[in-house]
Amino acid sequence: MTLMNVSTQGSVAILTMTTAENRHNPAFAEAFLTCLDEIECNPEHKALVITSSSEKSWSLGIDTDWLIPALKTQKFAEVSGFMHSMDAVFKRLLLFPMPVIAAINGHAFGNGAILSCACDFRFMQSDRGFFCFPEVDLSIPFLPGMLAFIKKAIPDYRFNEMMLTGRRVTAGELATDHVIEQACPDNEALFNTALEFASQFDKKRAIFAEHKKRLHKHIIDTIDTENKPIIDAVQLVV
């Protein structure tokens, strides 16, 4: 099964996640990094839009059907390897040398919502899909690096409420808090709006990359220094 694919419209690369829930597991992380390599290798690409082919979900986060059995059978090296791979995905997005736009056309839960926070801009469909962090109900604490880049996308007061309650929020609420650039009425409007926004960019990659490198230096440092010992010890659940 193909987990995602890359297409191009004009100067915009489109990474489409293609499964029903777009859950994160080792295969997902590997495929995502491969797609980012492919996109960056094409010098014609000026921006990246990340979307989903599902009518219901953008990404529902960690593949618990894979993770829970892996933990129960003590496949700790496999689990920690996956977590390091997802950190690699987050770092690539944070440092990607072009704007990365999440076109959230369905539910974004947990690690899926976190994935969108690693992007530079977000748009969301308002007639379908919620955005939430259910980790408080799953006994899964956020890694320090996750906290760092979530806070670049979500105001502290809103993240505090979302993190501690696990409440599902709507596109309208996220637009009010400027977490997303715009709430769009349906999937077609969402894609067209995100594509039009992405098509406006024609920046040199070198300056875009340097801006992001300096802007997110503290986040990358946190991922590299604070996430690693927690992941290596597989301290992922409390």
C-alpha positions as CSV (number, residue, x, y, z in Angstrom):
1,M,0.0,0.0,0.0
2,T,1.3,3.5,-0.9
3,L,1.3,5.7,2.2
4,M,1.7,9.0,0.4
5,N,2.6,10.5,-2.9
6,V,4.0,13.7,-4.4
7,S,2.6,15.7,-7.2
8,T,3.2,19.2,-8.6
9,Q,1.0,22.1,-9.5
10,G,2.9,25.0,-10.9
11,S,5.7,25.8,-8.5
12,V,4.0,24.0,-5.6
13,A,4.8,20.4,-4.4
14,I,1.8,18.6,-3.0
15,L,2.4,15.7,-0.5
16,T,-0.8,13.7,-0.2
17,M,-1.1,11.2,2.6
18,T,-3.2,8.4,1.2
19,T,-4.5,6.1,3.9
20,A,-7.8,6.3,5.8
21,E,-6.2,7.6,9.0
22,N,-2.6,8.4,8.1
23,R,-1.3,6.9,11.3
24,H,2.4,7.3,12.2
25,N,4.6,4.2,12.4
26,P,8.1,3.3,11.1
27,A,6.8,3.0,7.5
28,F,5.1,6.3,7.6
29,A,8.2,8.1,8.9
30,E,10.4,6.5,6.3
31,A,7.9,7.4,3.5
32,F,7.5,11.0,4.7
33,L,11.3,11.6,4.7
34,T,11.6,10.0,1.2
35,C,8.9,12.4,-0.1
36,L,10.6,15.4,1.4
37,D,13.8,14.4,-0.3
38,E,12.0,14.1,-3.6
39,I,10.4,17.5,-3.2
40,E,13.6,19.2,-2.2
41,C,15.5,17.7,-5.2
42,N,13.2,19.4,-7.7
43,P,14.6,23.0,-8.0
44,E,11.3,24.1,-9.5
45,H,9.4,23.7,-6.2
46,K,8.9,26.9,-4.3
47,A,6.5,25.7,-1.6
48,L,5.0,22.5,-0.2
49,V,1.4,21.7,0.7
50,I,0.6,18.7,2.8
51,T,-2.9,17.2,2.6
52,S,-4.8,13.9,2.8
53,S,-6.8,11.9,0.4
54,S,-9.1,10.8,3.2
55,E,-12.5,12.5,3.4
56,K,-12.5,12.2,7.2
57,S,-8.9,12.4,8.5
58,W,-5.8,14.5,7.9
59,S,-3.8,12.4,10.4
60,L,-4.8,10.6,13.5
61,G,-1.3,10.4,14.9
62,I,0.6,7.4,16.3
63,D,-0.4,4.0,15.0
64,T,-1.4,2.5,18.4
65,D,-2.1,-0.9,16.7
66,W,1.6,-1.0,16.0
67,L,3.0,0.8,19.1
68,I,1.1,-1.0,21.9
69,P,2.0,-4.5,20.8
70,A,5.6,-3.3,20.2
71,L,5.8,-2.1,23.8
72,K,4.2,-5.2,25.2
73,T,6.7,-7.4,23.4
74,Q,9.5,-5.2,24.5
75,K,10.6,-4.2,21.0
76,F,12.2,-1.1,22.6
77,A,14.8,-0.6,19.9
78,E,12.2,-0.5,17.2
79,V,10.0,1.9,19.2
80,S,12.9,4.3,20.0
81,G,14.0,4.1,16.4
82,F,10.6,5.1,15.2
83,M,10.5,8.1,17.7
84,H,13.9,9.3,16.4
85,S,12.6,8.9,12.8
86,M,9.6,11.1,13.7
87,D,11.9,13.7,15.2
88,A,13.8,13.6,11.9
89,V,10.5,14.4,10.1
90,F,9.7,17.2,12.5
91,K,13.2,18.7,12.1
92,R,13.0,18.4,8.3
93,L,9.8,20.4,8.3
94,L,11.1,23.0,10.7
95,L,14.2,23.5,8.6
96,F,12.7,22.8,5.1
97,P,14.1,25.5,2.6
98,M,10.7,26.5,1.4
99,P,7.3,27.3,3.1
100,V,5.4,24.2,4.3
101,I,1.6,24.6,4.4
102,A,-0.7,22.1,6.1
103,A,-4.1,21.8,4.4
104,I,-5.9,20.1,7.2
105,N,-9.0,18.5,5.5
106,G,-10.1,16.3,8.4
107,H,-9.3,15.2,11.9
108,A,-5.8,16.1,13.2
109,F,-5.3,14.2,16.5
110,G,-2.3,13.8,18.7
111,N,0.9,13.3,16.7
112,G,-1.1,14.3,13.6
113,A,-1.9,17.7,15.2
114,I,1.7,17.9,16.3
115,L,2.8,17.2,12.7
116,S,0.8,20.2,11.5
117,C,2.5,22.4,14.2
118,A,5.9,21.6,12.6
119,C,4.6,23.3,9.4
120,D,5.0,27.0,8.7
121,F,1.4,27.7,8.0
122,R,-1.9,25.9,8.5
123,F,-5.3,26.1,6.8
124,M,-8.3,23.9,7.9
125,Q,-11.6,22.8,6.6
126,S,-14.4,24.1,8.8
127,D,-17.2,21.7,7.8
128,R,-15.4,18.5,8.8
129,G,-12.6,17.6,11.3
130,F,-11.5,18.4,14.8
131,F,-8.0,19.3,16.1
132,C,-7.0,17.9,19.5
133,F,-4.3,16.6,21.7
134,P,-5.7,13.4,23.5
135,E,-2.4,12.6,25.1
136,V,-3.8,13.5,28.6
137,D,-6.3,10.7,28.2
138,L,-3.8,8.2,26.8
139,S,-1.1,8.8,29.5
140,I,1.4,9.9,26.9
141,P,3.5,12.9,27.9
142,F,4.7,15.4,25.3
143,L,8.4,15.2,24.5
144,P,10.2,18.5,25.2
145,G,10.9,19.2,21.5
146,M,7.2,18.7,20.7
147,L,6.3,21.3,23.3
148,A,8.8,23.7,21.8
149,F,7.4,23.7,18.3
150,I,3.7,23.3,19.3
151,K,4.2,26.6,21.1
152,K,5.4,28.3,18.0
153,A,2.1,27.5,16.4
154,I,-0.4,27.7,19.3
155,P,-0.7,30.5,21.9
156,D,0.2,29.4,25.4
157,Y,-3.3,29.9,26.9
158,R,-5.0,27.8,24.2
159,F,-2.4,25.0,24.3
160,N,-2.6,24.9,28.1
161,E,-6.3,24.3,27.8
162,M,-6.0,21.8,25.0
163,M,-3.2,19.9,26.6
164,L,-4.9,19.5,30.0
165,T,-8.4,18.8,28.8
166,G,-7.9,16.9,25.6
167,R,-10.8,18.9,24.2
168,R,-11.5,18.8,20.4
169,V,-11.4,22.3,18.9
170,T,-12.8,23.5,15.6
171,A,-11.3,25.3,12.7
172,G,-13.2,28.4,13.7
173,E,-11.6,28.5,17.1
174,L,-8.2,27.9,15.6
175,A,-8.7,30.8,13.2
176,T,-9.6,33.1,16.1
177,D,-6.4,32.1,17.9
178,H,-4.4,32.5,14.6
179,V,-3.3,28.9,14.8
180,I,-4.5,28.5,11.2
181,E,-4.4,31.2,8.5
182,Q,-8.0,30.6,7.5
183,A,-11.0,28.3,8.1
184,C,-12.3,27.2,4.7
185,P,-15.9,26.0,4.2
186,D,-15.2,22.7,2.4
187,N,-12.4,20.6,1.0
188,E,-12.3,22.2,-2.4
189,A,-12.1,25.7,-0.9
190,L,-9.4,24.5,1.5
191,F,-7.2,23.0,-1.2
192,N,-7.7,26.0,-3.6
193,T,-7.0,28.5,-0.8
194,A,-3.9,26.6,0.4
195,L,-2.6,26.2,-3.2
196,E,-3.1,29.9,-4.0
197,F,-1.3,30.9,-0.8
198,A,1.6,28.6,-1.6
199,S,1.8,29.8,-5.1
200,Q,2.6,33.3,-4.0
201,F,6.0,32.2,-2.7
202,D,9.0,32.7,-4.9
203,K,11.8,33.0,-2.3
204,K,15.4,31.8,-2.7
205,R,15.9,28.6,-0.8
206,A,19.1,29.8,0.9
207,I,17.5,32.8,2.7
208,F,14.4,30.8,3.5
209,A,16.5,28.0,5.0
210,E,18.7,30.4,7.0
211,H,15.6,32.3,8.4
212,K,14.2,29.0,9.6
213,K,17.5,27.7,11.0
214,R,18.0,30.8,13.1
215,L,14.3,31.1,14.1
216,H,14.0,27.5,15.2
217,K,17.5,27.0,16.6
218,H,16.2,26.6,20.2
219,I,13.6,24.0,19.0
220,I,16.2,21.9,17.2
221,D,18.6,22.1,20.2
222,T,15.7,20.9,22.4
223,I,14.9,18.0,20.1
224,D,18.6,17.0,19.8
225,T,19.5,17.3,23.5
226,E,16.3,16.7,25.6
227,N,14.3,14.3,23.4
228,K,17.1,11.8,22.9
229,P,17.6,10.5,26.4
230,I,13.8,10.1,26.9
231,I,13.4,8.3,23.6
232,D,16.5,6.1,24.2
233,A,15.0,5.1,27.6
234,V,11.6,4.5,26.0
235,Q,10.0,6.8,28.6
236,L,6.9,7.4,26.4
237,V,4.0,6.4,28.7
238,V,3.2,7.2,32.4
